[in-house]
């Protein structure tokens, strides 16, 4: 009894290529959606980082944070700097413990961050550090 060979195109290489193409077909819409979500939440998290830094500076200079509830377009003075949230971003700061303010941000798309509370043992980093030119 002899077996008849299958079609020439039905090889292990073809199966691998078809599998890779199918994986990309499934993964592409997921990657596009993930990229869109990252793009729409980036300003929100940038604002949270900036506010965490300003609250830390306020605690260093006055011993307490500044409670805030800012909607897009509103401004507040924190640690001697004017802060205005990005378009579509709301910033909320709670100071139940005066020297450990907590910051939460949200946006018009319904995304809401976790609370980020100041930890004096692990303070936030300056989101906009000055660049020092070593040649000067």
Beta strands, then each sheet from edge to edge (+ up, - down):
strand 1: 68-70
strand 2: 75-78
strand 3: 81-84
strand 4: 89-94
strand 5: 102-107
strand 6: 116-117
sheet 1: 1+ 4- 5+ 6-
sheet 2: 2+ 3-
end
